[in-house]
Amino acid sequence: MKTDGGATTVLRLMISFLLVAITASGVVADQKEPVLDFQGRLVATNVRYFLGVQFGDR
């Protein structure tokens, strides 16, 4: 099944905004707990992160 290019773009934007909201909430809430990415590295604030999405049908 082929997915719509617009739907893929919307999905990527939603995930990106979610990541920004999660990292920003940690800063606003003044939590001292570090935020780690999927490889265990510290997530820096105010830095662009690029997201790669793979679908099973490609």
C-alpha positions, 0 to 999 in steps of 0.5 A: 500500500502506498502512503500519501506524501502529505500524511507522512509529512504531517506524521513527521511534524507531529513527532518533531513537535512532540519531541520539542514539547518533551524537552522544553517541558523538562527545562520549564519544570526545572527538573534536574533529571537528564533527558537521554536520546535512544542511544543514551546520549544527553539531549541538548536544548535549543538544538535541531534534531532530525528525524528519520522515519521508515515504513515497512512497505518501502 
